[in-house]
Amino acid sequence: MTKLSLPVLLIITLTVSTLFTGCSQKAGMKKPGATKYTSAARHKSTMRSYKVRGKRYHPTYVEVGDTKKGISSWYGPNFHGKQTSNGEVYNMHARTAAHKTWPMDTMVKVNNLQNGKSTIVRINDRGPFVRGRIIDCSYTAGKEIGLDRMGIAKVSIEVLGFAGKIESAATIARNKKMHKQTRVALSNFGVQVGAFRRQEGAQVYKRKYTGIYANYKPVIKRFSDVDGAPLYRVWLMGFRSEQEARDFKNNNDLAGAFIVRN
């Protein structure tokens, strides 16, 4: 049972893409494909890490009931008719918003903490890229909470659902109490911990990692190398963001390990 050397792994990494079939998901997690708003390809591309003005952002999963506080702004005529991150044409009269890391089509309630007004928006864009600001509302949504007069305001935001569907306050409270919040995971990251020419070697490594981590599951993926010979990769799956997988890799002694993604 021969484990491949790091140089060979790097060569294979360059020649074999990280395509794989999805592993089993955790209870309560949703992994939607295309919605009526956003294509599957757009969902995947908008969940990749990206860099703006020298700062890197790591989009990640959210779950119904998640909250955050910060500053909200709004954007309107200068962007009206232009393309948003999810591929839609921006309509300043629709109730949409931009968020730096939450998934496209996440339904969010925005509460203006300064005047008590609120609105519900659907995320379809990235931004705002200004320190302290957590959400950028469309003109209509912003007007509903007074941003057309105030410009910016202190707000709290709460995830209510996904892809146009909103859960009731009672359902959210009940699911929180039972720890059954609906969660969306539009990306499935993993860490490759081994690669073998023979399946027996991969099985040994899979058993080694089985049951060690409550949230991560080892799986074996069969590929072919450049010569057509079988290659068995052992991936530790279940990471819900690129940063989570990277932190795990950096905090554990995993020589030659690297990040993989669906």
C-alpha positions as CSV (number, residue, x, y, z in Angstrom):
1,M,0.0,0.0,0.0
2,T,2.0,2.9,-1.3
3,K,1.1,6.5,-0.3
4,L,2.1,9.0,-3.0
5,S,4.8,11.5,-2.4
6,L,4.1,15.2,-2.1
7,P,5.6,16.1,-5.5
8,V,3.4,13.5,-7.2
9,L,0.4,14.8,-5.3
10,L,1.1,18.3,-6.5
11,I,1.3,17.1,-10.1
12,I,-1.9,15.2,-9.8
13,T,-3.5,18.3,-8.3
14,L,-2.7,20.3,-11.4
15,T,-3.8,17.7,-13.8
16,V,-6.9,16.4,-12.1
17,S,-9.7,18.8,-11.2
18,T,-11.4,18.8,-7.8
19,L,-14.7,17.5,-9.3
20,F,-16.5,14.9,-7.2
21,T,-19.9,13.7,-6.4
22,G,-21.5,15.2,-3.3
23,C,-21.1,13.4,0.0
24,S,-24.0,13.0,2.4
25,Q,-25.2,16.2,4.1
26,K,-26.0,17.0,7.7
27,A,-29.6,17.1,8.8
28,G,-31.1,20.5,8.4
29,M,-28.7,21.5,5.6
30,K,-29.8,22.5,2.2
31,K,-27.7,22.5,-0.9
32,P,-29.8,24.0,-3.7
33,G,-28.9,24.0,-7.3
34,A,-30.5,26.7,-9.5
35,T,-33.3,28.8,-8.2
36,K,-35.6,31.0,-10.2
37,Y,-33.2,33.9,-9.3
38,T,-29.8,32.4,-9.5
39,S,-28.2,29.6,-11.6
40,A,-26.2,26.8,-10.0
41,A,-23.0,28.1,-11.7
42,R,-23.6,31.6,-10.2
43,H,-24.3,30.1,-6.8
44,K,-21.0,28.3,-6.9
45,S,-19.0,31.3,-8.2
46,T,-20.4,33.8,-5.7
47,M,-19.3,31.4,-2.8
48,R,-15.7,31.6,-3.8
49,S,-13.3,33.7,-1.7
50,Y,-12.6,37.1,-3.4
51,K,-10.5,40.2,-2.8
52,V,-11.6,43.8,-2.9
53,R,-9.4,46.8,-2.1
54,G,-6.8,44.6,-0.6
55,K,-9.1,42.7,1.7
56,R,-10.1,39.1,1.2
57,Y,-13.7,37.9,1.9
58,H,-14.8,34.3,2.5
59,P,-18.4,33.6,1.7
60,T,-19.9,31.0,4.0
61,Y,-23.1,29.2,5.0
62,V,-25.8,30.8,7.1
63,E,-28.8,29.4,9.0
64,V,-32.3,30.7,9.6
65,G,-32.2,32.9,12.8
66,D,-28.6,34.1,12.3
67,T,-28.3,37.8,13.3
68,K,-25.8,40.6,13.0
69,K,-25.6,44.3,13.8
70,G,-23.8,47.0,11.9
71,I,-24.4,49.9,9.5
72,S,-26.8,49.7,6.5
73,S,-26.5,51.9,3.4
74,W,-28.5,51.9,0.1
75,Y,-27.7,52.1,-3.6
76,G,-29.9,53.3,-6.4
77,P,-29.9,55.2,-9.7
78,N,-26.1,54.9,-10.4
79,F,-26.4,51.1,-10.4
80,H,-30.0,50.7,-11.8
81,G,-30.0,48.4,-14.8
82,K,-26.5,47.0,-14.2
83,Q,-25.7,43.4,-13.5
84,T,-25.6,42.1,-9.9
85,S,-23.4,39.3,-8.6
86,N,-26.0,36.6,-9.1
87,G,-26.6,37.6,-12.7
88,E,-29.8,39.6,-12.3
89,V,-30.2,43.1,-13.6
90,Y,-30.3,45.4,-10.6
91,N,-33.7,47.0,-10.1
92,M,-33.6,49.7,-7.5
93,H,-37.4,49.4,-7.1
94,A,-37.2,45.7,-6.0
95,R,-36.5,44.7,-2.4
96,T,-33.0,43.3,-2.7
97,A,-29.6,43.9,-1.0
98,A,-25.9,43.3,-1.2
99,H,-24.0,41.4,1.5
100,K,-20.3,40.6,1.5
101,T,-20.4,36.9,2.5
102,W,-24.0,35.5,2.8
103,P,-25.2,33.3,0.0
104,M,-27.3,34.6,-2.9
105,D,-31.1,34.5,-2.4
106,T,-30.8,34.5,1.4
107,M,-33.9,36.3,2.8
108,V,-33.0,38.9,5.4
109,K,-35.0,41.1,7.7
110,V,-33.4,44.5,8.1
111,N,-34.4,46.4,11.3
112,N,-33.5,50.1,11.6
113,L,-32.5,50.4,15.2
114,Q,-32.8,54.2,15.1
115,N,-36.4,54.5,14.1
116,G,-37.9,51.0,14.5
117,K,-38.7,50.5,10.9
118,S,-38.0,47.2,9.1
119,T,-38.1,45.6,5.6
120,I,-37.4,42.2,4.1
121,V,-34.8,41.8,1.3
122,R,-33.3,39.1,-0.8
123,I,-29.5,39.1,-1.3
124,N,-28.5,39.2,-4.9
125,D,-25.3,41.2,-4.9
126,R,-21.9,41.5,-3.1
127,G,-21.0,44.6,-1.0
128,P,-21.0,47.1,0.6
129,F,-17.2,47.4,0.7
130,V,-17.0,50.1,3.3
131,R,-15.8,49.4,6.9
132,G,-18.6,48.9,9.4
133,R,-21.3,48.5,6.8
134,I,-22.9,45.0,6.7
135,I,-25.7,45.4,4.1
136,D,-26.5,47.6,1.2
137,C,-30.3,47.9,0.6
138,S,-31.9,48.7,-2.7
139,Y,-33.5,52.1,-3.0
140,T,-37.1,50.9,-2.3
141,A,-36.0,48.7,0.6
142,G,-33.9,51.5,2.0
143,K,-36.7,54.0,1.7
144,E,-39.0,51.7,3.7
145,I,-36.6,52.0,6.7
146,G,-35.8,55.7,6.2
147,L,-32.4,55.4,4.5
148,D,-33.4,57.8,1.8
149,R,-33.4,60.5,4.4
150,M,-30.8,59.2,6.8
151,G,-28.3,57.9,4.2
152,I,-27.0,55.3,6.6
153,A,-28.3,53.8,9.9
154,K,-27.5,51.3,12.6
155,V,-29.4,48.1,11.9
156,S,-29.8,44.5,12.9
157,I,-30.2,41.9,10.2
158,E,-31.7,38.4,10.6
159,V,-31.9,35.4,8.2
160,L,-35.5,34.5,7.6
161,G,-35.2,31.9,4.8
162,F,-33.8,31.2,1.4
163,A,-34.7,31.5,-2.3
164,G,-37.8,33.6,-1.7
165,K,-39.2,31.5,1.1
166,I,-39.5,33.0,4.6
167,E,-40.0,31.1,7.8
168,S,-42.4,32.5,10.5
169,A,-41.1,34.0,13.7
170,A,-42.7,31.1,15.6
171,T,-41.1,28.5,13.5
172,I,-37.7,30.2,13.8
173,A,-38.0,30.4,17.6
174,R,-39.1,26.7,17.8
175,N,-36.3,25.5,15.6
176,K,-33.7,27.5,17.5
177,K,-34.9,25.9,20.7
178,M,-34.7,22.4,19.2
179,H,-31.4,23.2,17.4
180,K,-33.1,22.4,14.0
181,Q,-32.5,25.6,12.2
182,T,-32.6,25.4,8.4
183,R,-29.1,25.9,7.0
184,V,-27.9,26.6,3.5
185,A,-24.5,25.3,2.4
186,L,-23.9,26.3,-1.2
187,S,-20.3,25.1,-1.1
188,N,-18.9,21.8,0.1
189,F,-15.2,22.1,1.1
190,G,-12.9,19.3,2.1
191,V,-9.2,18.6,2.9
192,Q,-7.4,15.8,1.1
193,V,-5.4,13.9,3.7
194,G,-4.0,11.1,1.5
195,A,-3.7,9.6,-2.0
196,F,-3.0,6.0,-2.9
197,R,-2.3,3.7,-5.8
198,R,-4.1,0.8,-4.2
199,Q,-7.6,1.0,-2.7
200,E,-6.5,-1.0,0.4
201,G,-4.2,1.9,1.4
202,A,-7.1,4.4,1.0
203,Q,-9.3,2.2,3.1
204,V,-6.7,2.1,5.9
205,Y,-6.6,5.9,5.9
206,K,-10.4,6.2,5.8
207,R,-10.7,4.0,8.9
208,K,-8.0,6.1,10.6
209,Y,-10.1,9.3,10.2
210,T,-13.5,7.7,10.8
211,G,-15.1,8.9,14.0
212,I,-12.3,11.3,15.0
213,Y,-14.2,14.5,14.1
214,A,-17.9,14.9,14.9
215,N,-18.5,17.3,11.9
216,Y,-16.2,15.8,9.3
217,K,-16.4,12.5,7.4
218,P,-13.7,10.7,5.4
219,V,-14.6,9.6,1.9
220,I,-12.7,7.8,-0.8
221,K,-12.8,9.2,-4.4
222,R,-11.4,7.2,-7.3
223,F,-9.6,9.1,-10.1
224,S,-7.2,8.2,-12.9
225,D,-3.8,9.7,-13.2
226,V,-2.2,11.0,-16.4
227,D,-1.3,7.4,-17.4
228,G,-4.8,6.1,-16.7
229,A,-3.8,4.2,-13.6
230,P,-6.3,4.3,-10.7
231,L,-5.8,6.8,-7.9
232,Y,-7.7,6.7,-4.7
233,R,-7.9,10.0,-2.8
234,V,-9.0,10.2,0.8
235,W,-10.9,13.4,1.5
236,L,-12.2,14.7,4.8
237,M,-15.5,16.4,4.0
238,G,-18.1,18.5,5.8
239,F,-16.4,21.9,5.9
240,R,-18.9,24.7,5.3
241,S,-16.5,27.3,4.0
242,E,-13.1,27.6,2.5
243,Q,-11.8,29.4,5.6
244,E,-13.1,26.6,7.9
245,A,-11.2,24.0,5.8
246,R,-8.1,26.1,5.7
247,D,-8.1,26.7,9.5
248,F,-8.5,23.0,10.0
249,K,-5.6,22.2,7.7
250,N,-3.3,24.9,9.3
251,N,-4.2,23.8,12.9
252,N,-3.5,20.1,12.3
253,D,-0.3,18.2,11.4
254,L,-1.4,17.2,7.9
255,A,1.7,17.0,5.7
256,G,0.9,17.4,2.0
257,A,-2.8,18.1,2.7
258,F,-4.7,20.6,0.5
259,I,-8.2,22.1,0.1
260,V,-10.7,20.5,-2.3
261,R,-14.1,21.7,-3.3
262,N,-17.3,20.6,-5.0
